[in-house]
């Protein structure tokens, strides 16, 4: 089966780290580059973390391009309380053996889009600042992409505020630019990522696979597991990993073609993804939203990929 080239744009925290690990053994996508952005932690840390996790995955050949240090228009926010001071659950990890590339992320996105001529899939699992900057600078970029798959937003609710999910709330203006850019855009929001969880016992089962990557996946999730327990949730929600798995194989998900915009002015609703999924369908259908996942199939796929490291 032909694999399409994939660029991963991320603010590497704990679930981004597991998403990076999963990219090594996808069925339809091949990772060709990583771009970093500020979000879960500052961009210098997300860049280092991307390099660290690629080394753990044995993918040192994948280049990492540093991106935006702050949102387009608003003040930066972080999630240290969830991801730890270093972004990887405060695990004590060595510095990476190599340096990031010199080219900024937005130029790298365009470079790869031109190289692959309509076949590049961009998976964005952090704030969308890099993509918005690329779209603003290179007007033809949306027409060069196969599709954009985003972890962000929700048809209903939020987690950064009652209305907004973190990645969208961190840079609402950028998110609205990307959703309306004209490229095929798929949104994996909280509707689908909250049900894609692993319990503490399942994380231990994952580590029991015995590969260093599976053990790392369990260990890096321990801090965030405590956060989720505080909200009385059944386990750790794999927001970013499920988005990567959706981009690779959407057969065990539900997807709807809808209108999606981002509220950028609301006092109580800034960062809210406004969709017509449950209304009278009066918006222009500019994107797709993913709302359901078969959790058992998702779990099986995570275990399969992390077991592959030992094959």
Backbone bond lengths (Angstrom), bond angles and torsions (degrees), N, CA, C in turn:
res aa  C-N    CA-C-N  psi(-1)  N-CA   C-N-CA  omega(-1)  CA-C   N-CA-C  phi
1 X - - - 1.461 - - 1.532 109.37 -
2 X 1.338 115.23 135.12 1.454 120.47 177.81 1.514 110.40 -67.79
3 X 1.326 116.73 136.19 1.452 121.19 175.87 1.521 109.90 -104.39
4 X 1.332 115.96 136.88 1.453 120.95 178.09 1.530 109.56 -90.01
5 X 1.328 117.25 143.15 1.462 119.83 177.99 1.527 110.94 -67.40
6 X 1.330 115.76 142.99 1.449 121.56 -176.92 1.520 109.92 -130.67
7 X 1.326 116.05 134.76 1.459 122.44 171.41 1.523 107.43 -111.57
8 X 1.321 117.01 129.41 1.460 122.52 -178.91 1.523 109.50 -105.21
9 X 1.327 116.08 117.36 1.462 122.45 178.66 1.523 107.17 -103.38
10 X 1.338 118.10 118.13 1.468 118.64 -168.38 1.520 113.11 -148.18
11 X 1.334 114.62 157.36 1.472 123.04 174.56 1.533 107.03 -112.21
12 X 1.301 117.03 70.81 1.461 122.68 -159.34 1.517 114.11 -54.81
13 X 1.352 111.70 104.22 1.445 124.34 168.40 1.518 107.65 -114.24
14 X 1.322 117.41 -155.01 1.457 118.91 -169.75 1.523 113.08 -69.72
15 X 1.351 118.58 -43.62 1.465 117.72 -178.59 1.524 111.69 -79.49
16 X 1.343 117.14 -27.45 1.472 119.64 171.16 1.530 109.88 -59.88
17 X 1.347 115.88 -39.65 1.465 119.84 -178.59 1.521 111.22 -59.62
18 X 1.328 116.43 -44.29 1.466 119.38 177.95 1.525 110.36 -66.48
19 X 1.323 117.25 -37.27 1.472 120.22 177.10 1.523 110.66 -59.49
20 X 1.340 117.20 -42.15 1.470 120.28 177.86 1.526 110.18 -60.63
21 X 1.324 117.01 -44.70 1.470 119.93 178.88 1.523 111.48 -57.58
22 X 1.326 116.95 -39.40 1.464 120.32 -176.88 1.519 112.68 -68.34
23 X 1.346 117.91 -23.52 1.468 119.51 -175.38 1.521 112.90 -66.50
24 X 1.327 117.73 -17.14 1.463 119.16 -174.67 1.523 112.69 -69.47
25 X 1.324 117.31 -29.72 1.467 120.13 -173.57 1.523 112.00 -127.05
26 X 1.323 116.54 48.37 1.449 120.74 175.37 1.524 110.02 -83.43
27 X 1.322 115.99 159.51 1.464 120.82 -176.86 1.519 113.53 -87.19
28 X 1.341 117.12 -34.22 1.465 120.10 -171.95 1.518 114.00 -120.95
29 X 1.330 117.82 -6.32 1.455 121.97 -175.72 1.521 110.99 -126.46
30 X 1.330 116.14 146.46 1.462 121.58 176.99 1.519 109.04 -126.89
31 X 1.314 116.92 120.86 1.460 121.45 -179.20 1.527 110.08 -67.58
32 X 1.356 115.52 128.61 1.465 119.92 179.12 1.521 112.16 -118.53
33 X 1.339 117.74 -19.21 1.461 119.95 -179.06 1.519 109.33 -164.95
34 X 1.342 114.69 156.06 1.462 122.32 174.56 1.526 107.56 -125.97
35 X 1.325 116.11 136.47 1.462 121.54 171.84 1.518 108.27 -118.23
36 X 1.332 116.38 144.54 1.462 120.29 -176.60 1.520 110.64 -112.68
37 X 1.334 115.16 152.42 1.454 121.40 -179.04 1.530 108.17 -145.63
38 X 1.318 116.61 154.19 1.462 120.29 174.25 1.521 109.52 -70.50
39 X 1.321 115.89 142.55 1.458 120.38 179.06 1.509 110.11 -177.96
40 X 1.317 115.64 -94.96 1.465 119.38 178.60 1.532 111.24 -53.23
41 X 1.338 114.96 -43.29 1.470 122.48 172.18 1.522 107.58 -139.86
42 X 1.320 116.73 -179.46 1.459 120.96 -176.72 1.529 110.87 -65.85
43 X 1.343 116.17 157.42 1.458 120.84 -171.16 1.527 112.80 -64.81
44 X 1.340 118.39 -31.43 1.460 117.82 177.61 1.527 110.51 -64.05
45 X 1.332 116.54 -34.79 1.464 120.79 178.66 1.533 111.54 -75.96
46 X 1.324 117.65 -40.29 1.471 118.52 179.12 1.527 110.80 -64.88
47 X 1.334 116.18 -34.05 1.468 119.91 178.20 1.525 110.47 -66.65
48 X 1.339 116.83 -49.22 1.467 120.67 177.46 1.528 111.14 -59.55
49 X 1.326 116.48 -41.38 1.461 119.91 -178.37 1.529 111.40 -64.91
50 X 1.320 117.07 -38.07 1.471 119.72 177.00 1.517 110.41 -61.66
51 X 1.330 117.11 -44.39 1.464 121.14 177.71 1.524 111.00 -62.82
52 X 1.332 116.93 -42.55 1.467 120.79 179.09 1.528 111.46 -59.71
53 X 1.326 116.35 -48.61 1.469 119.71 -174.87 1.527 110.91 -69.56
54 X 1.314 117.24 -36.19 1.465 119.29 175.47 1.529 110.79 -61.20
55 X 1.328 117.87 -36.13 1.470 120.05 175.73 1.524 110.72 -66.50
56 X 1.322 117.55 -42.05 1.459 120.54 177.50 1.523 110.32 -60.59
57 X 1.319 116.57 -35.14 1.462 121.60 -179.88 1.526 113.16 -80.99
58 X 1.331 117.67 -6.81 1.458 119.86 -175.92 1.514 112.52 72.26
59 X 1.333 116.84 29.99 1.465 121.69 -178.89 1.533 110.31 -119.42
60 X 1.328 115.33 47.91 1.457 119.72 -179.03 1.525 112.93 -64.67
61 X 1.318 117.87 -15.35 1.463 120.74 180.00 1.525 112.79 -76.77
62 X 1.328 117.80 -12.34 1.464 120.59 -177.99 1.526 109.31 -81.11
63 X 1.331 118.39 121.65 1.470 120.13 -178.98 1.529 111.55 -74.80
64 X 1.333 115.54 150.09 1.458 122.75 177.63 1.528 108.30 -120.21
65 X 1.326 115.81 126.01 1.454 122.16 -177.71 1.531 109.67 -112.36
66 X 1.328 118.48 118.94 1.475 120.29 -178.67 1.515 111.50 -72.26
67 X 1.336 115.29 143.68 1.452 119.90 -175.70 1.514 114.00 -122.72
68 X 1.321 115.28 -144.38 1.461 122.19 -169.61 1.525 112.09 -68.58
69 X 1.328 114.87 136.44 1.461 121.52 178.81 1.524 112.07 -91.47
70 X 1.334 117.03 -12.63 1.465 120.14 -179.26 1.516 109.00 -153.18
71 X 1.328 117.30 161.62 1.472 121.04 179.71 1.528 111.97 -67.03
72 X 1.336 115.25 172.47 1.461 119.93 -178.46 1.520 112.40 -64.01
73 X 1.347 117.27 -43.20 1.460 119.81 -170.15 1.523 114.68 -132.59
74 X 1.313 118.43 -22.38 1.464 120.55 -173.29 1.528 110.71 -106.44
75 X 1.314 115.47 174.63 1.448 121.05 177.13 1.533 110.09 -74.31
76 X 1.321 117.74 144.19 1.467 119.40 -179.90 1.523 111.95 -68.73
77 X 1.334 115.16 147.67 1.458 121.93 171.63 1.531 107.61 -125.50
78 X 1.322 116.50 155.58 1.459 121.02 177.85 1.523 109.15 -130.94
79 X 1.331 115.55 175.98 1.467 121.42 178.87 1.527 109.71 -131.48
80 X 1.337 115.86 47.33 1.465 120.13 178.08 1.527 111.54 -58.02
81 X 1.322 116.51 -33.58 1.461 119.71 -178.42 1.518 112.48 -65.53
82 X 1.324 116.74 -18.27 1.469 122.01 178.25 1.528 111.31 -101.19
83 X 1.324 117.27 -43.76 1.468 122.11 -170.77 1.529 113.63 -101.35
84 X 1.334 117.56 -3.56 1.458 120.24 -178.84 1.514 111.62 88.14
85 X 1.314 116.15 167.89 1.464 120.56 -176.97 1.522 111.37 -64.18
86 X 1.331 118.09 -36.75 1.467 119.77 -178.74 1.523 112.82 -93.17
87 X 1.327 117.55 -3.31 1.464 120.88 178.22 1.508 114.40 89.97
88 X 1.319 117.38 -13.36 1.469 121.48 179.74 1.524 110.67 -118.95
89 X 1.335 115.05 47.61 1.443 120.06 176.50 1.514 113.86 63.24
90 X 1.339 115.64 19.55 1.467 123.09 -178.30 1.526 112.99 58.96
91 X 1.336 116.27 27.06 1.462 119.26 169.52 1.529 109.05 -64.96
92 X 1.301 116.37 144.02 1.466 121.45 179.28 1.528 108.70 -85.81
93 X 1.319 115.43 99.44 1.461 121.43 -176.27 1.526 109.87 -118.29
94 X 1.332 117.56 144.97 1.470 119.70 178.16 1.516 111.37 -67.81
95 X 1.316 116.28 157.30 1.452 120.29 173.71 1.524 109.65 -64.65
96 X 1.330 118.17 149.87 1.469 119.91 178.55 1.522 110.99 -65.31
97 X 1.317 115.30 155.08 1.460 120.88 -177.38 1.528 113.16 -83.18
98 X 1.309 117.44 -7.25 1.462 119.82 -178.53 1.522 110.22 -132.58
99 X 1.319 115.18 170.02 1.454 122.66 -177.64 1.530 110.70 -103.00
100 X 1.316 117.33 155.74 1.470 118.76 173.05 1.524 111.26 -69.59
101 X 1.315 115.66 165.76 1.461 121.25 177.97 1.537 110.30 -71.29
102 X 1.306 115.88 164.05 1.463 121.35 179.60 1.530 112.35 -84.86
103 X 1.317 116.61 -29.41 1.464 121.14 -177.98 1.526 110.10 -65.92
104 X 1.343 119.25 131.36 1.462 119.68 177.82 1.530 111.90 -69.44
105 X 1.313 115.22 156.69 1.458 121.49 -171.71 1.528 113.06 -56.76
106 X 1.342 117.97 -43.26 1.466 120.11 -175.82 1.522 111.04 -65.23
107 X 1.326 117.74 -35.45 1.463 119.71 176.45 1.525 110.66 -72.56
108 X 1.328 117.12 -34.95 1.464 120.63 178.24 1.523 110.93 -65.07
109 X 1.322 117.08 -40.78 1.472 120.14 178.64 1.522 110.10 -58.12
110 X 1.311 116.15 -45.73 1.467 119.96 179.17 1.521 111.46 -65.58
111 X 1.325 116.28 -40.75 1.469 120.48 -179.97 1.529 111.15 -58.43
112 X 1.314 116.25 -45.71 1.469 119.22 -179.06 1.524 111.73 -72.47
113 X 1.329 117.04 -34.06 1.466 119.60 176.69 1.524 110.64 -62.69
114 X 1.321 116.75 -42.18 1.466 120.70 177.30 1.531 111.01 -66.41
115 X 1.314 116.25 -40.94 1.460 120.22 -178.28 1.513 112.02 -61.12
116 X 1.338 116.51 -41.18 1.469 120.02 -173.18 1.525 113.62 -98.98
117 X 1.322 118.35 -1.86 1.469 123.36 165.68 1.527 113.70 48.08
118 X 1.308 116.63 64.50 1.461 121.19 174.11 1.517 114.97 89.36
119 X 1.332 118.48 0.00 1.462 120.49 -178.69 1.529 113.13 -105.15
120 X 1.340 118.38 -9.95 1.461 120.58 -174.89 1.525 111.44 -73.97
121 X 1.330 115.48 130.08 1.461 122.98 172.22 1.526 107.33 -102.58
122 X 1.313 116.69 123.40 1.466 121.29 175.50 1.521 107.90 -101.42
123 X 1.333 115.98 123.28 1.460 121.20 174.56 1.514 106.98 -109.15
124 X 1.323 116.15 117.11 1.464 121.97 -176.15 1.522 108.92 -111.28
125 X 1.345 115.98 114.40 1.464 119.76 -175.31 1.527 111.56 -119.18
126 X 1.321 116.21 21.62 1.460 122.61 173.92 1.518 108.61 -135.52
127 X 1.337 118.71 -169.81 1.460 120.56 171.83 1.525 110.78 -55.46
128 X 1.322 116.41 151.62 1.465 120.85 -167.17 1.529 113.54 -95.96
129 X 1.313 116.90 24.26 1.457 121.33 -176.26 1.525 112.80 -61.45
130 X 1.322 117.60 -45.35 1.469 120.25 -178.92 1.520 111.69 -59.96
131 X 1.312 115.98 -45.53 1.469 119.63 -179.16 1.526 111.07 -65.33
132 X 1.325 117.38 -40.71 1.463 120.18 179.20 1.523 110.73 -63.29
133 X 1.327 117.14 -41.67 1.463 120.18 177.94 1.529 110.88 -63.98
134 X 1.322 116.81 -39.71 1.460 120.42 178.60 1.524 110.98 -64.64
135 X 1.329 116.61 -42.65 1.467 121.12 -179.99 1.527 110.90 -66.07
136 X 1.341 116.18 -38.60 1.465 119.63 179.00 1.525 111.67 -67.10
137 X 1.319 116.96 -36.84 1.467 121.12 -176.60 1.517 112.16 -81.37
138 X 1.325 116.68 -36.09 1.469 121.19 -174.96 1.529 108.69 -120.83
139 X 1.312 116.47 94.61 1.463 121.61 -171.78 1.517 112.46 -62.03
140 X 1.343 117.45 -27.91 1.466 120.24 -177.66 1.519 112.67 -84.32
141 X 1.334 118.15 -3.06 1.462 120.79 -174.33 1.526 113.97 -56.62
142 X 1.334 120.82 -47.11 1.465 118.85 -177.69 1.531 113.49 -55.05
143 X 1.316 116.95 -35.34 1.462 120.55 -179.97 1.512 113.95 -75.11
144 X 1.332 117.37 -9.80 1.461 121.61 -179.87 1.523 112.88 -95.59
145 X 1.343 117.65 -5.71 1.456 121.61 -174.43 1.526 111.75 -101.48
146 X 1.322 115.57 142.07 1.468 119.85 173.94 1.518 110.19 -69.54
147 X 1.314 116.91 -48.19 1.456 121.68 172.38 1.524 109.90 -170.71
148 X 1.334 115.18 163.85 1.455 124.05 174.78 1.518 107.77 -117.12
149 X 1.322 117.17 126.60 1.465 122.10 177.78 1.521 107.38 -116.56
150 X 1.327 115.88 123.31 1.457 122.23 -170.32 1.524 110.97 -116.74
151 X 1.340 116.56 135.40 1.457 119.72 163.15 1.516 106.24 -92.32
152 X 1.330 115.79 111.10 1.453 118.45 -179.81 1.505 111.79 173.76
153 X 1.325 115.10 157.48 1.440 121.42 173.23 1.516 114.26 72.49
154 X 1.316 114.24 -165.97 1.462 122.66 177.97 1.516 107.82 -175.33
155 X 1.319 116.33 151.51 1.461 119.58 170.29 1.519 109.78 -71.68
156 X 1.323 115.30 -31.89 1.463 120.98 -178.79 1.531 109.12 -135.96
157 X 1.335 116.72 127.95 1.461 120.80 169.42 1.517 115.00 83.16
158 X 1.348 114.27 -171.96 1.450 121.51 -178.76 1.513 110.53 -161.61
159 X 1.337 115.93 178.25 1.461 119.63 175.11 1.530 112.78 -130.09
160 X 1.343 117.96 -24.79 1.460 120.18 172.93 1.525 110.15 -77.41
161 X 1.323 115.71 -37.84 1.465 123.88 171.25 1.528 105.95 -138.40
162 X 1.330 118.47 171.69 1.471 119.13 176.25 1.527 113.69 -59.07
163 X 1.337 116.26 -20.22 1.461 120.50 -177.44 1.521 114.17 -104.25
164 X 1.333 118.04 -23.31 1.465 119.81 -165.30 1.522 112.64 -129.64
165 X 1.319 114.49 139.86 1.472 122.74 172.84 1.519 108.69 -82.33
166 X 1.334 117.38 151.30 1.466 122.53 -170.31 1.525 113.66 -56.60
167 X 1.336 118.82 -52.00 1.468 120.71 -173.90 1.526 111.90 -60.47
168 X 1.325 116.85 -37.31 1.464 120.15 179.34 1.524 110.30 -77.09
169 X 1.319 116.70 -41.33 1.461 121.87 179.61 1.525 111.60 -61.78
170 X 1.336 116.90 -32.73 1.465 121.25 -178.16 1.522 112.54 -65.72
171 X 1.344 117.65 -27.44 1.466 121.22 177.03 1.529 109.50 -156.27
172 X 1.340 117.13 76.22 1.472 120.04 -176.37 1.519 113.77 -62.25
173 X 1.323 117.12 -37.97 1.469 119.46 -179.16 1.526 110.94 -63.22
174 X 1.331 116.07 -42.34 1.461 119.56 177.47 1.522 111.09 -62.72
175 X 1.314 116.60 -42.69 1.470 120.76 -178.54 1.523 110.85 -61.53
176 X 1.323 117.53 -43.31 1.464 119.63 -179.25 1.519 110.91 -66.15
177 X 1.339 117.00 -36.44 1.462 120.37 175.96 1.524 111.45 -60.63
178 X 1.320 116.93 -44.69 1.464 120.72 -177.03 1.526 110.50 -68.43
179 X 1.320 116.81 -43.15 1.469 120.19 -178.00 1.520 112.54 -64.71
180 X 1.317 117.86 -24.75 1.466 121.08 -176.98 1.530 112.02 -110.23
181 X 1.323 117.88 16.70 1.471 120.38 -173.16 1.520 113.43 -77.52
182 X 1.314 118.55 -16.97 1.462 120.88 -179.97 1.511 114.81 104.17
183 X 1.331 117.87 -15.68 1.465 120.91 173.84 1.525 109.65 -75.05
184 X 1.326 119.15 156.39 1.465 120.05 172.42 1.533 109.62 -65.21
185 X 1.333 116.81 118.80 1.462 121.91 -175.18 1.526 109.07 -119.85
186 X 1.324 115.57 132.52 1.459 122.86 179.87 1.519 108.26 -121.93
187 X 1.338 116.53 127.64 1.456 122.10 -174.97 1.530 110.32 -110.02
188 X 1.328 115.10 114.75 1.465 121.19 173.39 1.522 107.05 -99.59
189 X 1.328 116.07 95.41 1.450 120.47 -176.52 1.518 112.41 -99.15
190 X 1.317 114.71 -168.51 1.461 120.74 -176.92 1.525 112.47 -60.61
191 X 1.341 117.44 -25.16 1.465 120.57 178.38 1.526 111.56 -55.39
192 X 1.337 116.30 -37.85 1.469 120.64 -177.77 1.525 112.56 -102.12
193 X 1.342 117.75 -27.79 1.464 118.34 -175.59 1.523 113.04 -83.71
194 X 1.314 118.50 -27.97 1.466 119.27 177.39 1.532 112.04 -65.27
195 X 1.345 119.98 -39.83 1.468 119.64 176.24 1.532 113.77 -73.79
196 X 1.330 117.93 -10.57 1.475 121.31 -179.91 1.521 108.46 -93.06
197 X 1.316 116.15 77.68 1.459 121.32 -175.13 1.524 110.63 -123.25
198 X 1.330 114.88 161.33 1.457 121.78 168.35 1.526 107.77 -122.78
199 X 1.313 116.69 135.96 1.457 121.15 177.14 1.526 110.04 -74.94
200 X 1.337 115.91 169.77 1.464 120.19 176.63 1.519 110.84 -58.88
201 X 1.321 116.40 -39.44 1.466 120.51 179.46 1.523 111.01 -66.85
202 X 1.324 117.12 -38.11 1.466 120.52 178.96 1.527 111.23 -70.36
203 X 1.329 117.74 -33.21 1.465 120.08 174.12 1.527 110.79 -63.58
204 X 1.336 116.81 -38.64 1.467 120.03 176.49 1.529 110.95 -66.75
205 X 1.343 116.51 -37.52 1.469 120.26 175.89 1.526 110.29 -63.26
206 X 1.316 115.40 -37.21 1.461 120.27 178.04 1.528 110.11 -62.67
207 X 1.319 116.65 -47.76 1.471 120.52 179.51 1.518 111.50 -62.12
208 X 1.325 115.92 -30.86 1.465 120.79 -179.11 1.529 112.42 -66.97
209 X 1.341 117.65 -11.53 1.466 119.77 173.27 1.528 110.12 -60.44
210 X 1.324 115.93 -27.20 1.463 120.40 171.37 1.517 115.97 93.09
211 X 1.322 119.22 -9.80 1.463 119.04 177.24 1.529 109.25 -77.13
212 X 1.321 116.31 150.60 1.464 118.25 -179.52 1.523 110.98 -64.29
213 X 1.333 116.26 -27.73 1.457 120.09 179.47 1.530 110.70 -70.78
214 X 1.333 117.35 -40.04 1.463 120.58 177.96 1.520 110.89 -67.79
215 X 1.319 117.13 -39.59 1.465 121.10 177.66 1.527 109.77 -64.05
216 X 1.327 117.05 -43.33 1.463 121.24 177.18 1.531 110.64 -60.07
217 X 1.343 116.88 -43.32 1.465 120.63 -179.80 1.522 110.58 -59.02
218 X 1.336 116.98 -41.99 1.462 120.20 177.18 1.528 111.31 -66.09
219 X 1.328 116.34 -46.73 1.461 120.60 -174.87 1.523 112.66 -65.84
220 X 1.334 116.41 -40.85 1.461 119.63 -175.98 1.529 111.40 -69.29
221 X 1.329 117.18 -19.19 1.457 122.16 -178.26 1.529 113.89 -89.52
222 X 1.317 118.98 -4.22 1.467 119.84 -172.16 1.532 113.05 -66.99
223 X 1.316 117.44 -40.23 1.461 119.69 179.08 1.510 112.22 -65.75
224 X 1.325 116.43 -44.90 1.462 120.15 -179.26 1.528 111.28 -69.59
225 X 1.335 116.59 -26.68 1.463 120.23 175.95 1.528 110.22 -60.15
226 X 1.314 117.33 -39.81 1.467 120.75 178.24 1.521 110.92 -64.43
227 X 1.336 116.26 -37.49 1.467 120.09 178.30 1.520 110.05 -62.82
228 X 1.347 116.80 -47.06 1.459 120.23 -179.02 1.527 111.70 -65.13
229 X 1.317 116.62 -36.06 1.473 119.57 176.90 1.523 110.32 -61.75
230 X 1.330 116.47 -34.11 1.460 120.09 178.12 1.514 112.71 -63.62
231 X 1.338 116.53 -24.28 1.461 121.59 177.03 1.534 111.80 -96.58
232 X 1.343 115.25 8.57 1.466 122.08 178.62 1.541 112.34 59.70
233 X 1.329 115.37 35.21 1.455 121.12 175.64 1.523 109.66 -89.67
234 X 1.346 118.27 155.38 1.467 120.54 -173.04 1.519 114.93 -72.66
235 X 1.324 118.10 -15.50 1.455 120.43 -177.91 1.510 110.70 -177.98
236 X 1.334 115.60 -162.73 1.468 122.17 -179.98 1.525 109.17 -88.69
237 X 1.323 115.96 123.43 1.467 120.26 177.55 1.524 109.42 -78.32
238 X 1.320 116.43 126.12 1.470 122.31 -176.98 1.536 109.66 -92.16
239 X 1.327 115.78 65.76 1.472 120.00 -173.60 1.527 112.29 -54.65
240 X 1.317 116.57 -55.42 1.470 120.57 -175.30 1.528 112.95 -74.63
241 X 1.339 119.00 -42.10 1.468 118.17 177.38 1.528 113.56 -59.18
242 X 1.329 117.82 -40.40 1.467 118.51 -178.09 1.526 110.80 -67.85
243 X 1.335 116.96 -29.09 1.464 120.17 177.60 1.526 110.85 -67.59
244 X 1.329 116.57 -42.22 1.469 120.60 176.12 1.532 110.24 -62.95
245 X 1.317 116.99 -42.87 1.467 120.10 -178.90 1.527 111.01 -67.10
246 X 1.328 117.40 -35.85 1.462 120.26 176.00 1.528 110.67 -62.55
247 X 1.324 116.46 -45.14 1.457 120.04 -179.75 1.526 111.45 -60.51
248 X 1.323 116.30 -31.04 1.462 121.49 -179.22 1.519 112.20 -79.76
249 X 1.343 117.50 -37.87 1.468 121.40 -175.59 1.524 108.25 -157.21
250 X 1.328 116.81 107.67 1.469 120.30 -176.55 1.522 113.26 -94.09
251 X 1.339 117.70 12.56 1.464 120.81 -172.20 1.523 114.04 -69.29
252 X 1.329 118.54 -19.42 1.466 120.00 -179.46 1.534 111.90 -113.20
253 X 1.334 114.30 28.85 1.464 122.30 177.15 1.527 109.88 -127.11
254 X 1.328 116.03 163.11 1.464 121.21 170.17 1.515 108.66 -108.15
255 X 1.329 115.97 131.68 1.459 122.21 -177.99 1.520 109.16 -128.37
256 X 1.334 117.34 136.82 1.464 122.11 177.85 1.519 110.40 -127.29
257 X 1.347 115.92 140.45 1.455 122.82 176.47 1.525 107.82 -85.29
258 X 1.329 116.87 118.55 1.459 120.61 -171.99 1.523 111.11 -142.68
259 X 1.328 114.77 175.14 1.455 120.74 167.16 1.514 109.54 -91.76
260 X 1.317 116.86 133.57 1.465 121.56 177.76 1.526 109.04 -136.72
261 X 1.317 115.96 126.34 1.463 122.10 170.07 1.531 108.39 -131.61
262 X 1.318 115.86 168.27 1.456 120.74 -179.79 1.522 109.32 -117.17
263 X 1.333 115.97 130.10 1.458 121.12 176.61 1.534 109.33 -74.39
264 X 1.318 116.69 121.78 1.468 120.86 -178.07 1.526 112.94 -113.47
265 X 1.322 118.87 -6.21 1.465 121.55 -174.82 1.524 113.29 -114.97
266 X 1.313 118.10 -18.23 1.460 120.25 -170.89 1.521 113.39 -65.57
267 X 1.343 116.69 138.20 1.463 121.26 178.85 1.531 110.48 -69.77
268 X 1.327 117.17 -38.14 1.461 121.92 179.92 1.518 113.04 -103.37
269 X 1.316 117.06 -13.12 1.476 120.11 -171.23 1.518 113.50 -122.89
270 X 1.316 118.96 13.77 1.467 120.64 179.40 1.531 109.56 -57.40
271 X 1.320 116.90 130.73 1.456 121.89 -178.74 1.517 114.72 89.36
272 X 1.312 118.06 -1.15 1.464 120.74 178.89 1.522 110.50 -73.31
273 X 1.328 117.52 132.85 1.457 120.85 171.62 1.526 107.96 -85.38
274 X 1.316 115.22 115.17 1.466 122.33 -177.29 1.523 108.16 -95.63
275 X 1.337 116.44 117.98 1.460 120.72 -179.99 1.526 110.17 -123.20
276 X 1.321 115.13 161.59 1.471 118.95 174.80 1.534 111.36 -105.58
277 X 1.339 115.68 25.31 1.464 120.24 -178.17 1.521 111.99 -57.27
278 X 1.327 116.60 -41.16 1.461 120.71 -176.06 1.520 112.47 -110.54
279 X 1.336 117.27 23.24 1.466 120.19 -179.49 1.522 109.66 -125.36
280 X 1.329 115.87 -155.65 1.458 120.47 -172.68 1.526 114.50 -87.31
281 X 1.348 116.64 17.14 1.465 121.33 173.57 1.522 112.07 56.54
282 X 1.320 116.73 48.03 1.460 120.19 -176.73 1.525 113.21 -96.84
283 X 1.333 117.57 -5.36 1.455 120.48 179.99 1.525 110.39 -89.75
284 X 1.314 116.63 157.46 1.461 120.20 171.61 1.525 108.87 -64.34
285 X 1.311 116.98 131.00 1.465 120.93 -177.39 1.532 109.32 -82.09
286 X 1.300 114.15 89.19 1.466 121.60 -171.80 1.525 113.53 -99.52
287 X 1.350 117.97 -6.13 1.469 119.09 -174.12 1.529 109.76 -158.49
288 X 1.317 114.95 178.01 1.461 122.11 178.50 1.529 108.41 -120.19
289 X 1.335 116.01 142.17 1.450 120.04 176.85 1.526 109.32 -121.14
290 X 1.316 115.49 136.98 1.463 122.42 -178.34 1.531 107.14 -101.63
291 X 1.331 116.49 128.36 1.466 118.84 -170.69 1.521 114.71 -124.05
292 X 1.324 118.55 -16.70 1.462 119.16 -177.25 1.521 110.33 -141.14
293 X 1.342 115.89 151.17 1.461 122.56 177.62 1.521 108.33 -141.38
294 X 1.318 116.15 145.52 1.461 121.49 169.49 1.525 106.78 -81.81
295 X 1.334 116.90 104.65 1.461 120.35 -172.71 1.523 112.52 -61.98
296 X 1.310 117.63 -37.16 1.464 119.83 -178.17 1.523 111.00 -66.06
297 X 1.332 116.77 -39.45 1.464 119.82 177.41 1.523 110.30 -67.74
298 X 1.317 116.05 -41.55 1.474 120.35 176.05 1.526 110.54 -58.06
299 X 1.320 116.70 -49.81 1.465 120.91 -179.11 1.532 110.46 -59.73
300 X 1.322 116.55 -45.04 1.465 121.02 -179.92 1.524 110.73 -58.69
301 X 1.324 116.56 -40.78 1.469 120.38 -178.34 1.533 111.33 -67.33
302 X 1.328 117.76 -41.00 1.458 120.78 176.90 1.528 110.49 -59.27
303 X 1.336 115.93 -45.81 1.464 120.21 -179.32 1.528 110.86 -64.75
304 X 1.341 117.01 -41.05 1.466 120.55 -179.56 1.527 110.92 -59.94
305 X 1.323 116.16 -46.22 1.457 119.61 -175.27 1.526 110.84 -67.89
306 X 1.325 117.64 -45.73 1.462 119.10 -178.14 1.532 112.25 -71.07
307 X 1.331 117.02 -24.27 1.473 119.58 173.01 1.528 111.34 -72.73
308 X 1.342 116.81 -28.13 1.464 121.43 -179.41 1.523 112.62 -61.00
309 X 1.329 116.34 -26.54 1.458 119.58 179.93 1.531 111.78 -61.37
310 X 1.331 115.65 -24.21 1.462 118.37 -179.72 1.513 113.67 -96.21
311 X 1.342 116.41 -0.31 1.468 119.75 -175.99 1.529 111.32 -74.78
